[in-house]
Amino acid sequence: MVESRQRRGGERRTKFGETAVEIIATQGLHALTHRTVDETAGYPPGSINYYAPTRSRLLALALETVHAQLQVIALESFGPLLTPGPHTPDDVVECGTQFVELSRTQGRKTVTARHALLIEAQFHPDLAEMIEAHRQELVHLSVAVGAPFRPEHPEEAANLVVALMDGLVQQLVLGKLDTVTRPMVKMAMSHICTIGSETSQWTAITP
């Protein structure tokens, strides 16, 4: 019985998080209130308060959900590279292309909500910490899957790769660049993924 209540509580929390992301992506951050989340999720007034009693906690729940949704896309896209190899640079570029494509199609609302929360995080240290922790996860993933390129400075290269991929996804989604085709995305990814490799002119700048 306790497990059943916990399961229902977890499902409700997930529902509230997904609803918060939906509201931000479709109506803007200003529309995110406890009342709109309750109403949109189909629960009585005050239901969300148990999981997110303050606006800061509501923003954190939305951001947590965004990160979970992006993690699903990342694992689906880069999963093949986490299996025993060998893997080739072409494999990495293909998986990176898949990540960008999934992010701008099935993850469009997630990306839109994340952008709004990135801006809001400038005024909320707790959100900024969450974003940095998630970025580091992506950097570590980039180091792992980018091995076929053998970058001389893997951490530095991964930081830049993650930043450029993030920028590409945001521009495709927020800029509504729907005319950009998958082959064009793949060409961009082929350049992004070579950063720090033996064929790249990029070198780390150290103080």
Number of C-alpha atoms within 10 A of each C-alpha: 6 7 8 9 10 11 12 12 14 13 12 17 19 16 17 27 25 21 22 29 30 20 21 24 21 12 12 14 17 8 15 21 18 20 17 16 26 19 16 13 18 13 14 10 13 13 20 25 15 10 16 19 13 14 13 13 15 22 25 21 22 28 26 20 23 23 19 14 17 19 15 11 20 20 14 14 21 21 12 15 21 12 10 7 9 9 17 14 17 14 17 25 22 18 22 25 24 21 21 25 21 18 24 24 13 12 21 19 21 25 25 21 24 24 16 15 23 15 11 15 19 11 10 15 11 14 22 18 12 16 19 11 12 17 17 15 13 19 22 17 18 23 22 14 23 26 17 19 22 16 23 15 14 22 16 17 25 25 17 18 24 20 15 16 19 15 12 17 21 21 13 20 20 14 9 11 12 9 8 10 11 13 10 12 20 20 14 17 23 18 12 21 26 23 25 24 20 13 11 14 9 14 15 12 6 4 3
